[in-house]
Amino acid sequence: MIDRLLPPGIPDRSAWATDIYAAFAAIDIPVTPEHVCAVAAVAEQESGFQANPVIPGLPAIALKEIDERARKAGVPTLVVHTALHLPSPDGRSYKERIDAARTESDLSEVYEELVGVVPLVNMFLADRNPIRTAGPMQVSVSFAEAYASKHAYPYPVEHSLRREVFTLHGSVYFGVAHLLDYPAAYDRMLYRFADYNAGRYASRNAAFQSALSLASGIPLVADGELVRLDGGDPATSTELAARVLRKRTDLSESGIHDELERSRGRDFEQTALYRQVYALAEQSEGHALPRAQLPQIALKSPKITRHLTTAWYASRVDGRFHRCMQRTLAGAEADAEEAGGAAPWN
């Protein structure tokens, strides 16, 4: 079934089918056409099923990023460029290897060696490798590390978990986990695609922000970020708007903050703040409000050169998903015709 649902003409077809099935088995995700098509749609959008996709202009992007990070760290550009001309373990200078890099995997290895060999680079690259998403599923390395800390990774790790995310099997495994291994009461796969790009529950949280804006009268950008990821101050505009309702929700400022902190999990929907904000907003509007919407986020990355958004991303992946599901229907029709019967929905 997986092989049939993958788009025609993709490279390493059998490897993709095998690794998708293995990921579903390891994570205990049901192998259904909807799940297979969701994973296939993300992979097609992220890399066109290229296991190690080539990125045009990568050396220039990398050098610009290094210069920018050095500038922020107060390291002179001349000093950085001198360091890049030092010989690397394979005999070439780091600058030559960056110039030859065609994939993110090539570049990430250079960054890792730079941090380990050139002390100066620790000032602006240590623990901040600019390659933050990796592999054909473009999975966040930080997500993979956090997920692996709680779930047994089913493959041997030869070098590091970061390098595993660049492999086909590793990227598919963590991609399936990121996309499907969390409970969400979404009525459309579209919202999981938005979450894949913006973070789990971003679509639910964006809808909550819209309801909060109606209840409080304070305009909010529905970006899905209810509290700061680093846990620091100042409070987000969402938290400040929620404080306006503290008398109507009978919650203290600290209570509001504590409940917003739960917005990264499913149980946020069980909090008093979540329920009461929707009750106030729906009373004001006179009708039920959606519990999910596409987050309003502009995508920013050294690789992105035009204006793109999470909504654009989710819609593109959703289109691929529905085309894959059409292959499911076509396959069922063909099976029914071969068996001499009607398609199951007739």
C-alpha positions as a LaTeX table, in Angstrom:
\begin{tabular}{lrrr}
\hline
Residue & $x$ (\AA) & $y$ (\AA) & $z$ (\AA) \\
\hline
Met1 & 0.00 & 0.00 & 0.00 \\
Ile2 & 2.79 & 2.42 & 0.88 \\
Asp3 & 4.56 & 1.72 & $-2.41$ \\
Arg4 & 1.34 & 2.32 & $-4.34$ \\
Leu5 & 0.66 & 5.65 & $-2.62$ \\
Leu6 & 4.11 & 7.14 & $-3.16$ \\
Pro7 & 4.30 & 9.41 & $-6.23$ \\
Pro8 & 5.58 & 7.79 & $-9.43$ \\
Gly9 & 9.22 & 8.10 & $-10.40$ \\
Ile10 & 10.74 & 8.95 & $-7.02$ \\
Pro11 & 14.36 & 7.88 & $-6.33$ \\
Asp12 & 15.03 & 5.09 & $-3.82$ \\
Arg13 & 11.35 & 4.12 & $-3.85$ \\
Ser14 & 11.84 & 0.85 & $-2.01$ \\
Ala15 & 13.97 & 2.53 & 0.66 \\
Trp16 & 11.29 & 5.18 & 1.25 \\
Ala17 & 8.57 & 2.54 & 1.53 \\
Thr18 & 10.66 & 0.44 & 3.89 \\
Asp19 & 11.63 & 3.35 & 6.15 \\
Ile20 & 8.09 & 4.74 & 6.31 \\
Tyr21 & 6.76 & 1.32 & 7.30 \\
Ala22 & 9.57 & 0.86 & 9.85 \\
Ala23 & 8.83 & 4.27 & 11.41 \\
Phe24 & 5.12 & 3.48 & 11.73 \\
Ala25 & 5.95 & 0.12 & 13.33 \\
Ala26 & 8.51 & 1.57 & 15.77 \\
Ile27 & 6.25 & 4.44 & 16.89 \\
Asp28 & 3.07 & 2.32 & 16.75 \\
Ile29 & 1.27 & 4.51 & 14.23 \\
Pro30 & $-1.52$ & 2.72 & 12.28 \\
Val31 & $-0.56$ & 2.21 & 8.64 \\
Thr32 & $-3.55$ & 3.85 & 6.95 \\
Pro33 & $-3.79$ & 5.63 & 3.59 \\
Glu34 & $-4.37$ & 8.93 & 5.41 \\
His35 & $-1.22$ & 8.55 & 7.51 \\
Val36 & 0.91 & 7.37 & 4.58 \\
Cys37 & $-0.32$ & 10.21 & 2.39 \\
Ala38 & 0.36 & 12.75 & 5.14 \\
Val39 & 3.99 & 11.62 & 5.46 \\
Ala40 & 4.42 & 11.43 & 1.69 \\
Ala41 & 3.01 & 14.95 & 1.26 \\
Val42 & 5.47 & 16.42 & 3.77 \\
Ala43 & 8.42 & 14.56 & 2.23 \\
Glu44 & 7.46 & 15.72 & $-1.26$ \\
Gln45 & 7.15 & 19.32 & $-0.11$ \\
Glu46 & 10.35 & 19.35 & 1.92 \\
Ser47 & 12.74 & 17.57 & $-0.43$ \\
Gly48 & 10.97 & 16.07 & $-3.44$ \\
Phe49 & 11.96 & 12.71 & $-1.94$ \\
Gln50 & 15.65 & 13.53 & $-2.32$ \\
Ala51 & 17.44 & 11.76 & 0.54 \\
Asn52 & 20.15 & 14.44 & 0.68 \\
Pro53 & 18.71 & 17.40 & $-1.26$ \\
Val54 & 21.02 & 19.87 & $-2.98$ \\
Ile55 & 20.44 & 23.51 & $-1.99$ \\
Pro56 & 21.32 & 26.10 & $-4.66$ \\
Gly57 & 23.72 & 28.81 & $-3.48$ \\
Leu58 & 24.43 & 27.05 & $-0.17$ \\
Pro59 & 28.08 & 28.24 & 0.24 \\
Ala60 & 27.08 & 31.90 & $-0.05$ \\
Ile61 & 24.20 & 31.37 & 2.41 \\
Ala62 & 26.58 & 29.65 & 4.85 \\
Leu63 & 29.28 & 32.33 & 4.72 \\
Lys64 & 26.69 & 35.08 & 5.18 \\
Glu65 & 25.31 & 33.29 & 8.24 \\
Ile66 & 28.79 & 32.82 & 9.72 \\
Asp67 & 29.60 & 36.51 & 9.21 \\
Glu68 & 26.33 & 37.56 & 10.80 \\
Arg69 & 26.82 & 35.35 & 13.85 \\
Ala70 & 30.41 & 36.53 & 14.24 \\
Arg71 & 29.27 & 40.16 & 14.04 \\
Lys72 & 26.70 & 39.61 & 16.78 \\
Ala73 & 29.38 & 37.96 & 18.93 \\
Gly74 & 31.78 & 40.88 & 18.37 \\
Val75 & 34.31 & 38.81 & 16.43 \\
Pro76 & 35.99 & 40.75 & 13.55 \\
Thr77 & 35.19 & 39.41 & 10.08 \\
Leu78 & 38.88 & 39.36 & 9.11 \\
Val79 & 39.70 & 37.10 & 12.07 \\
Val80 & 36.87 & 34.72 & 11.16 \\
His81 & 37.91 & 34.48 & 7.51 \\
Thr82 & 41.51 & 33.82 & 8.56 \\
Ala83 & 40.29 & 30.95 & 10.73 \\
Leu84 & 38.27 & 29.52 & 7.83 \\
His85 & 41.48 & 29.19 & 5.80 \\
Leu86 & 42.99 & 26.81 & 8.36 \\
Pro87 & 43.39 & 23.22 & 7.10 \\
Ser88 & 40.66 & 20.78 & 8.07 \\
Pro89 & 41.21 & 17.07 & 8.84 \\
Asp90 & 40.68 & 16.07 & 5.19 \\
Gly91 & 43.47 & 18.42 & 3.97 \\
Arg92 & 41.22 & 21.11 & 2.50 \\
Ser93 & 40.68 & 24.41 & 4.28 \\
Tyr94 & 37.33 & 24.95 & 5.97 \\
Lys95 & 36.62 & 27.67 & 3.41 \\
Glu96 & 37.25 & 25.22 & 0.56 \\
Arg97 & 34.90 & 22.70 & 2.13 \\
Ile98 & 32.20 & 25.32 & 2.61 \\
Asp99 & 32.61 & 26.37 & $-1.02$ \\
Ala100 & 32.21 & 22.73 & $-2.07$ \\
Ala101 & 29.16 & 22.09 & 0.14 \\
Arg102 & 26.03 & 21.27 & $-1.81$ \\
Thr103 & 23.82 & 19.81 & 0.92 \\
Glu104 & 23.01 & 20.66 & 4.51 \\
Ser105 & 24.69 & 17.43 & 5.58 \\
Asp106 & 27.98 & 18.58 & 4.01 \\
Leu107 & 27.71 & 21.93 & 5.77 \\
Ser108 & 26.72 & 20.56 & 9.18 \\
Glu109 & 29.82 & 18.35 & 9.27 \\
Val110 & 32.01 & 21.39 & 8.56 \\
Tyr111 & 30.34 & 23.32 & 11.39 \\
Glu112 & 30.84 & 20.43 & 13.82 \\
Glu113 & 34.54 & 20.16 & 12.97 \\
Leu114 & 35.02 & 23.94 & 13.18 \\
Val115 & 33.60 & 24.01 & 16.70 \\
Gly116 & 35.76 & 21.08 & 17.77 \\
Val117 & 39.04 & 22.29 & 16.23 \\
Val118 & 38.98 & 26.10 & 16.08 \\
Pro119 & 38.48 & 27.60 & 19.59 \\
Leu120 & 37.50 & 30.99 & 18.20 \\
Val121 & 34.42 & 29.52 & 16.52 \\
Asn122 & 33.05 & 28.41 & 19.90 \\
Met123 & 32.20 & 32.06 & 20.55 \\
Phe124 & 29.44 & 32.07 & 17.95 \\
Leu125 & 28.79 & 28.52 & 16.75 \\
Ala126 & 29.13 & 26.22 & 19.79 \\
Asp127 & 25.74 & 24.62 & 20.56 \\
Arg128 & 24.24 & 26.86 & 17.88 \\
Asn129 & 24.89 & 24.96 & 14.67 \\
Pro130 & 23.05 & 27.05 & 12.05 \\
Ile131 & 21.68 & 23.87 & 10.47 \\
Arg132 & 18.60 & 23.47 & 12.64 \\
Thr133 & 16.46 & 21.26 & 10.36 \\
Ala134 & 17.85 & 18.28 & 8.54 \\
Gly135 & 17.28 & 15.43 & 6.17 \\
Pro136 & 14.65 & 14.80 & 3.50 \\
Met137 & 11.83 & 15.43 & 6.01 \\
Gln138 & 13.55 & 18.62 & 7.25 \\
Val139 & 13.07 & 17.66 & 10.89 \\
Ser140 & 14.15 & 19.99 & 13.66 \\
Val141 & 17.32 & 18.62 & 15.24 \\
Ser142 & 16.20 & 19.90 & 18.64 \\
Phe143 & 12.90 & 18.02 & 18.24 \\
Ala144 & 14.76 & 14.83 & 17.36 \\
Glu145 & 17.02 & 15.14 & 20.40 \\
Ala146 & 14.06 & 15.81 & 22.71 \\
Tyr147 & 12.03 & 12.94 & 21.24 \\
Ala148 & 14.93 & 10.49 & 21.46 \\
Ser149 & 15.39 & 11.36 & 25.12 \\
Lys150 & 11.94 & 9.88 & 25.83 \\
His151 & 11.60 & 7.21 & 23.12 \\
Ala152 & 14.09 & 4.52 & 22.17 \\
Tyr153 & 15.63 & 5.31 & 18.79 \\
Pro154 & 15.34 & 2.07 & 16.76 \\
Tyr155 & 18.60 & 2.39 & 14.80 \\
Pro156 & 22.27 & 2.30 & 15.87 \\
Val157 & 23.83 & 5.76 & 16.22 \\
Glu158 & 27.20 & 5.69 & 14.48 \\
His159 & 28.32 & 9.30 & 15.03 \\
Ser160 & 25.66 & 11.50 & 16.62 \\
Leu161 & 21.91 & 11.87 & 16.68 \\
Arg162 & 22.31 & 15.05 & 14.64 \\
Arg163 & 23.88 & 13.04 & 11.83 \\
Glu164 & 21.12 & 10.44 & 12.12 \\
Val165 & 18.55 & 13.12 & 11.27 \\
Phe166 & 20.37 & 13.60 & 7.95 \\
Thr167 & 19.90 & 9.92 & 7.01 \\
Leu168 & 16.79 & 8.74 & 5.20 \\
His169 & 15.75 & 6.31 & 7.93 \\
Gly170 & 16.44 & 8.81 & 10.73 \\
Ser171 & 14.70 & 11.71 & 9.05 \\
Val172 & 11.65 & 9.60 & 8.21 \\
Tyr173 & 11.47 & 8.22 & 11.75 \\
Phe174 & 11.58 & 11.63 & 13.42 \\
Gly175 & 9.41 & 13.16 & 10.70 \\
Val176 & 6.66 & 10.61 & 11.32 \\
Ala177 & 6.97 & 11.22 & 15.06 \\
His178 & 6.75 & 14.99 & 14.67 \\
Leu179 & 3.78 & 14.82 & 12.33 \\
Leu180 & 1.67 & 12.05 & 13.83 \\
Asp181 & 2.79 & 10.99 & 17.30 \\
Tyr182 & 0.67 & 13.39 & 19.35 \\
Pro183 & $-3.08$ & 13.57 & 20.02 \\
Ala184 & $-4.92$ & 16.46 & 18.39 \\
Ala185 & $-8.63$ & 16.92 & 17.85 \\
Tyr186 & $-8.22$ & 18.36 & 14.36 \\
Asp187 & $-10.90$ & 17.69 & 11.75 \\
Arg188 & $-8.43$ & 18.20 & 8.89 \\
Met189 & $-4.89$ & 17.00 & 8.30 \\
Leu190 & $-4.18$ & 20.56 & 7.14 \\
Tyr191 & $-3.66$ & 21.65 & 10.74 \\
Arg192 & $-1.07$ & 18.94 & 11.42 \\
Phe193 & 0.81 & 20.21 & 8.38 \\
Ala194 & 0.79 & 23.72 & 9.87 \\
Asp195 & 1.96 & 22.28 & 13.21 \\
Tyr196 & 4.77 & 20.44 & 11.43 \\
Asn197 & 6.04 & 23.80 & 10.25 \\
Ala198 & 5.22 & 25.94 & 13.30 \\
Gly199 & 5.31 & 23.52 & 16.24 \\
Arg200 & 2.85 & 21.12 & 17.79 \\
Tyr201 & $-0.56$ & 22.60 & 18.61 \\
Ala202 & 0.24 & 25.87 & 16.85 \\
Ser203 & $-3.05$ & 25.60 & 14.91 \\
Arg204 & $-5.08$ & 25.03 & 18.07 \\
Asn205 & $-3.27$ & 27.84 & 19.88 \\
Ala206 & $-3.81$ & 30.23 & 16.97 \\
Ala207 & $-7.55$ & 29.60 & 17.16 \\
Phe208 & $-7.44$ & 30.22 & 20.92 \\
Gln209 & $-5.72$ & 33.55 & 20.29 \\
Ser210 & $-8.51$ & 34.55 & 17.92 \\
Ala211 & $-11.11$ & 33.65 & 20.56 \\
Leu212 & $-9.13$ & 35.55 & 23.21 \\
Ser213 & $-9.02$ & 38.61 & 20.96 \\
Leu214 & $-12.81$ & 38.53 & 20.62 \\
Ala215 & $-13.33$ & 38.04 & 24.34 \\
Ser216 & $-10.87$ & 40.73 & 25.45 \\
Gly217 & $-11.30$ & 43.22 & 22.62 \\
Ile218 & $-7.52$ & 43.33 & 22.18 \\
Pro219 & $-6.17$ & 42.65 & 18.65 \\
Leu220 & $-3.76$ & 39.72 & 18.57 \\
Val221 & $-1.66$ & 38.12 & 15.85 \\
Ala222 & $-2.73$ & 34.48 & 15.79 \\
Asp223 & 0.77 & 33.01 & 15.57 \\
Gly224 & 0.25 & 30.14 & 18.02 \\
Glu225 & 2.83 & 31.42 & 20.53 \\
Leu226 & 1.02 & 31.83 & 23.83 \\
Val227 & 4.08 & 32.02 & 26.07 \\
Arg228 & 7.74 & 32.59 & 25.28 \\
Leu229 & 9.56 & 29.40 & 24.38 \\
Asp230 & 12.49 & 30.39 & 26.59 \\
Gly231 & 10.17 & 31.05 & 29.53 \\
Gly232 & 11.54 & 34.55 & 29.99 \\
Asp233 & 10.03 & 38.01 & 30.27 \\
Pro234 & 8.35 & 40.11 & 29.11 \\
Ala235 & 4.97 & 38.44 & 28.84 \\
Thr236 & 3.60 & 37.83 & 25.34 \\
Ser237 & 0.77 & 39.96 & 24.00 \\
Thr238 & $-1.43$ & 36.88 & 24.40 \\
Glu239 & $-0.69$ & 36.66 & 28.10 \\
Leu240 & $-1.30$ & 40.38 & 28.56 \\
Ala241 & $-4.67$ & 40.07 & 26.81 \\
Ala242 & $-5.60$ & 37.10 & 28.99 \\
Arg243 & $-4.84$ & 39.15 & 32.11 \\
Val244 & $-7.55$ & 41.61 & 31.03 \\
Leu245 & $-10.05$ & 38.79 & 31.60 \\
Arg246 & $-8.75$ & 37.70 & 35.01 \\
Lys247 & $-11.81$ & 38.97 & 36.89 \\
Arg248 & $-14.19$ & 37.33 & 34.41 \\
Thr249 & $-12.27$ & 34.06 & 34.51 \\
Asp250 & $-11.55$ & 34.18 & 38.26 \\
Leu251 & $-7.86$ & 33.48 & 37.62 \\
Ser252 & $-4.83$ & 35.27 & 39.01 \\
Glu253 & $-2.00$ & 36.51 & 36.78 \\
Ser254 & 0.16 & 33.63 & 37.94 \\
Gly255 & $-2.70$ & 31.20 & 37.35 \\
Ile256 & $-3.14$ & 32.52 & 33.82 \\
His257 & 0.59 & 32.12 & 33.16 \\
Asp258 & 0.61 & 28.58 & 34.53 \\
Glu259 & $-2.30$ & 27.56 & 32.30 \\
Leu260 & $-0.75$ & 29.17 & 29.23 \\
Glu261 & 2.42 & 27.18 & 29.96 \\
Arg262 & 0.36 & 24.07 & 29.27 \\
Ser263 & $-0.27$ & 25.24 & 25.70 \\
Arg264 & 2.45 & 22.95 & 24.37 \\
Gly265 & 0.37 & 19.88 & 25.28 \\
Arg266 & $-3.08$ & 18.42 & 24.68 \\
Asp267 & $-4.27$ & 19.10 & 28.23 \\
Phe268 & $-4.34$ & 22.87 & 27.62 \\
Glu269 & $-7.84$ & 22.27 & 26.28 \\
Gln270 & $-8.90$ & 21.11 & 29.75 \\
Thr271 & $-7.79$ & 24.28 & 31.53 \\
Ala272 & $-10.25$ & 26.76 & 32.98 \\
Leu273 & $-8.68$ & 29.55 & 30.92 \\
Tyr274 & $-9.21$ & 27.72 & 27.62 \\
Arg275 & $-12.82$ & 26.82 & 28.39 \\
Gln276 & $-13.78$ & 30.21 & 29.78 \\
Val277 & $-12.17$ & 32.22 & 26.97 \\
Tyr278 & $-14.16$ & 30.24 & 24.41 \\
Ala279 & $-17.34$ & 30.58 & 26.47 \\
Leu280 & $-16.94$ & 34.38 & 26.65 \\
Ala281 & $-16.04$ & 34.71 & 22.96 \\
Glu282 & $-18.89$ & 32.49 & 21.77 \\
Gln283 & $-21.36$ & 34.31 & 23.99 \\
Ser284 & $-20.20$ & 37.59 & 22.43 \\
Glu285 & $-20.34$ & 36.28 & 18.86 \\
Gly286 & $-23.51$ & 34.23 & 19.21 \\
His287 & $-22.10$ & 31.11 & 17.55 \\
Ala288 & $-19.52$ & 28.37 & 18.01 \\
Leu289 & $-15.92$ & 29.23 & 17.13 \\
Pro290 & $-13.36$ & 26.97 & 15.44 \\
Arg291 & $-10.86$ & 25.14 & 17.61 \\
Ala292 & $-8.13$ & 25.26 & 14.95 \\
Gln293 & $-6.91$ & 27.74 & 12.35 \\
Leu294 & $-3.78$ & 28.30 & 10.31 \\
Pro295 & $-1.20$ & 30.31 & 12.29 \\
Gln296 & $-0.16$ & 33.71 & 10.93 \\
Ile297 & 3.61 & 33.25 & 10.72 \\
Ala298 & 6.07 & 34.56 & 8.15 \\
Leu299 & 8.76 & 31.98 & 7.45 \\
Lys300 & 12.31 & 33.19 & 8.02 \\
Ser301 & 15.48 & 31.31 & 7.18 \\
Pro302 & 18.76 & 31.98 & 5.39 \\
Lys303 & 17.48 & 29.58 & 2.70 \\
Ile304 & 14.22 & 31.49 & 2.12 \\
Thr305 & 14.46 & 34.38 & $-0.32$ \\
Arg306 & 10.78 & 35.23 & $-0.82$ \\
His307 & 7.77 & 35.96 & 1.38 \\
Leu308 & 6.37 & 32.63 & 2.59 \\
Thr309 & 4.07 & 31.81 & 5.48 \\
Thr310 & 3.02 & 28.81 & 7.53 \\
Ala311 & $-0.42$ & 29.04 & 5.89 \\
Trp312 & 1.25 & 28.83 & 2.45 \\
Tyr313 & 3.29 & 25.82 & 3.57 \\
Ala314 & 0.31 & 23.96 & 5.06 \\
Ser315 & $-1.84$ & 24.61 & 2.00 \\
Arg316 & 0.88 & 23.35 & $-0.35$ \\
Val317 & 1.34 & 20.16 & 1.66 \\
Asp318 & $-2.44$ & 19.71 & 1.93 \\
Gly319 & $-2.73$ & 19.84 & $-1.86$ \\
Arg320 & $-0.13$ & 17.09 & $-2.18$ \\
Phe321 & $-1.96$ & 15.11 & 0.52 \\
His322 & $-5.25$ & 15.21 & $-1.38$ \\
Arg323 & $-3.57$ & 14.19 & $-4.63$ \\
Cys324 & $-2.13$ & 11.20 & $-2.77$ \\
Met325 & $-5.55$ & 10.32 & $-1.40$ \\
Gln326 & $-6.85$ & 10.37 & $-4.96$ \\
Arg327 & $-4.30$ & 7.64 & $-5.70$ \\
Thr328 & $-5.92$ & 5.70 & $-2.87$ \\
Leu329 & $-9.32$ & 5.98 & $-4.54$ \\
Ala330 & $-7.88$ & 5.09 & $-7.94$ \\
Gly331 & $-6.16$ & 2.05 & $-6.46$ \\
Ala332 & $-9.36$ & 0.90 & $-4.74$ \\
Glu333 & $-11.28$ & 1.29 & $-8.00$ \\
Ala334 & $-8.66$ & $-0.74$ & $-9.86$ \\
Asp335 & $-8.73$ & $-3.47$ & $-7.20$ \\
Ala336 & $-12.52$ & $-3.61$ & $-7.32$ \\
Glu337 & $-12.54$ & $-3.79$ & $-11.12$ \\
Glu338 & $-9.93$ & $-6.55$ & $-11.08$ \\
Ala339 & $-12.03$ & $-8.45$ & $-8.54$ \\
Gly340 & $-15.11$ & $-8.01$ & $-10.72$ \\
Gly341 & $-17.00$ & $-6.00$ & $-8.13$ \\
Ala342 & $-17.92$ & $-2.41$ & $-7.38$ \\
Ala343 & $-15.70$ & 0.04 & $-5.58$ \\
Pro344 & $-16.37$ & $-0.15$ & $-1.82$ \\
Trp345 & $-18.03$ & 3.26 & $-1.67$ \\
Asn346 & $-20.55$ & 2.52 & $-4.46$ \\
\hline
\end{tabular}
